[in-house]
Amino acid sequence: MTDINIVLIEPQIPQNTGNIARTCAATGARLHLVRPMGFTVDDKKLKRAGLDYWDKLDITYYDSTPDFFAKTSGTYYYFTTKAPQTYTDVEYPNGAHLVFGREDAGLSEQLLHENQKYCVRLPMRDTLRSLNLSNTVAIAAYEMLRQHNFDGLCEQGHLRNYNWE
């Protein structure tokens, strides 16, 4: 199974985090939530977006960005609209941390500047600010999974009332 770490630094919108939690449950990715957050984890909007997947998640909480980096190790990729390279330009090693910033501010420019080699972006028109955070996380997670041949995931879908031939 591919070992993926999704890191949300200071997420602000509970529905986004709920949708991301659902993506993590579906893919087996670990979810790392870095405080301060713009909601509490018992927020109804958060749980509604994640539906009944909360018991299938591996979630770790951190008190701050420095706390997260002190307690984790590995390779980190920073997703930002400001990066010089795209998310498909890199090969993600097993166990990589895909790091995402606040919906309203992204990741700090100091963090990005110090890690330029590991900053990646999703191509988009330059007249728009950004994609929705939960969509960006899903695209990034599935690119990493694709690079690892979707290891550990279901290889074929199933119809409810019929069988595929």
TORDO-365532 format. One line per field, with one value per residue (C-alpha): residue number from 1; z, y, x. Coordinates in nm, 3 decimals. Each point is the difference from the previous one (the first is absolute). Layout:
residues N
nr <- c(NUM;...) $
c3 <- c(Z;...) $
c2 <- c(Y;...) $
c1 <- c(X;...) $
This chain:
residues 165
nr <- c(1;2;3;4;5;6;7;8;9;10;11;12;13;14;15;16;17;18;19;20;21;22;23;24;25;26;27;28;29;30;31;32;33;34;35;36;37;38;39;40;41;42;43;44;45;46;47;48;49;50;51;52;53;54;55;56;57;58;59;60;61;62;63;64;65;66;67;68;69;70;71;72;73;74;75;76;77;78;79;80;81;82;83;84;85;86;87;88;89;90;91;92;93;94;95;96;97;98;99;100;101;102;103;104;105;106;107;108;109;110;111;112;113;114;115;116;117;118;119;120;121;122;123;124;125;126;127;128;129;130;131;132;133;134;135;136;137;138;139;140;141;142;143;144;145;146;147;148;149;150;151;152;153;154;155;156;157;158;159;160;161;162;163;164;165) $
c3 <- c(0.000;-0.091;0.309;-0.050;0.251;-0.060;0.210;0.051;0.164;0.175;-0.200;0.034;-0.170;0.163;-0.319;-0.179;0.281;0.007;-0.375;0.037;0.284;-0.232;-0.267;0.263;0.111;-0.362;-0.079;0.332;0.039;0.347;0.084;0.198;0.132;0.120;0.238;0.027;-0.204;-0.090;0.155;0.260;-0.090;0.132;-0.248;-0.165;-0.342;0.026;0.089;-0.255;-0.279;0.118;0.050;0.166;-0.075;0.325;0.151;-0.307;0.032;0.142;0.126;0.198;0.144;0.058;0.205;-0.258;-0.316;0.199;0.205;-0.321;-0.139;0.336;0.015;-0.363;-0.246;-0.364;-0.328;-0.013;-0.312;0.036;-0.217;-0.099;-0.297;0.012;-0.075;-0.304;-0.072;-0.038;0.215;-0.287;-0.032;0.310;0.103;0.344;0.222;0.211;0.330;-0.143;0.181;-0.230;0.181;-0.054;0.156;0.115;-0.249;0.033;0.012;-0.109;0.147;0.132;-0.261;0.231;0.011;-0.379;-0.061;0.229;-0.188;-0.365;-0.130;0.163;-0.093;-0.261;-0.156;-0.201;-0.334;-0.038;-0.165;0.149;0.040;0.286;0.358;0.058;-0.018;0.294;0.264;0.011;-0.381;0.007;0.269;-0.197;-0.320;0.185;0.189;-0.312;-0.193;0.271;0.000;-0.382;0.019;0.238;-0.222;0.244;0.229;0.260;-0.159;-0.156;-0.358;-0.135;0.081;0.056;-0.108;0.265;-0.209;-0.287;-0.069;-0.241;-0.276) $
c2 <- c(0.000;0.344;0.204;0.353;0.285;0.289;0.303;0.294;0.297;0.219;-0.105;0.249;-0.151;-0.308;-0.125;-0.008;-0.196;-0.240;-0.061;-0.050;-0.245;-0.198;-0.005;-0.122;-0.277;-0.112;-0.006;-0.114;0.328;0.130;0.342;0.247;0.306;0.293;0.256;0.261;-0.105;0.211;-0.253;-0.273;-0.367;-0.056;0.256;-0.140;0.136;-0.185;-0.331;0.038;0.047;-0.306;-0.196;-0.335;-0.025;0.138;-0.344;-0.098;0.286;0.022;0.362;0.170;0.350;0.245;0.320;0.204;-0.020;-0.029;-0.280;-0.186;0.018;-0.098;-0.315;-0.117;-0.083;-0.092;0.182;0.295;0.147;0.343;0.074;0.364;0.204;0.176;-0.301;-0.011;-0.371;-0.195;-0.290;-0.243;0.105;-0.196;-0.365;-0.035;-0.252;-0.238;0.174;0.353;0.281;0.210;0.334;0.253;0.342;0.202;0.054;0.378;0.041;-0.319;-0.092;0.263;0.148;-0.059;-0.374;-0.006;0.195;-0.232;-0.306;0.111;-0.340;-0.160;0.259;-0.112;0.145;-0.110;0.186;0.237;0.327;0.291;0.211;-0.216;-0.019;-0.377;-0.324;-0.118;-0.159;-0.332;-0.032;0.078;-0.261;-0.265;0.075;-0.013;-0.320;-0.180;0.109;-0.154;-0.314;-0.018;0.017;-0.297;-0.196;0.050;-0.255;-0.135;0.147;-0.189;-0.096;-0.029;0.152;-0.204;0.056;-0.044;-0.193;-0.139;-0.164;0.125;-0.249) $
c1 <- c(0.000;0.130;0.084;-0.140;-0.009;-0.240;0.093;-0.238;0.167;-0.257;-0.308;-0.285;-0.306;-0.155;-0.166;0.337;0.160;-0.296;0.030;0.376;-0.061;-0.227;0.273;0.248;-0.236;-0.054;0.371;0.145;0.191;0.090;-0.144;0.211;-0.188;0.211;-0.152;-0.127;-0.302;-0.302;-0.240;-0.018;0.019;-0.352;-0.136;-0.316;0.105;0.331;-0.159;-0.280;0.255;0.194;-0.322;0.055;0.372;0.142;0.060;0.204;0.250;0.349;0.007;0.275;-0.033;0.285;0.001;0.194;0.207;0.327;-0.162;-0.089;0.354;0.150;-0.214;0.023;0.272;0.030;-0.045;-0.239;-0.162;-0.156;-0.301;-0.030;-0.117;0.338;0.226;0.229;-0.067;-0.323;-0.118;0.065;0.366;0.106;0.007;-0.157;0.177;-0.205;-0.076;0.013;-0.180;-0.222;-0.028;-0.280;-0.060;-0.296;-0.280;0.030;0.378;0.176;0.338;0.240;0.231;0.297;-0.078;-0.039;0.321;0.198;-0.133;-0.018;0.116;-0.306;-0.262;-0.252;-0.313;-0.299;-0.011;-0.294;-0.093;0.191;-0.312;-0.130;0.130;-0.006;-0.194;-0.208;0.223;-0.185;0.022;0.372;0.063;-0.191;0.193;0.334;-0.082;-0.113;0.309;0.217;-0.215;0.020;0.378;-0.010;-0.244;-0.290;0.166;-0.243;-0.312;-0.290;0.088;-0.355;-0.336;-0.315;-0.358;-0.267;-0.252;0.207;0.334;0.264;0.076) $
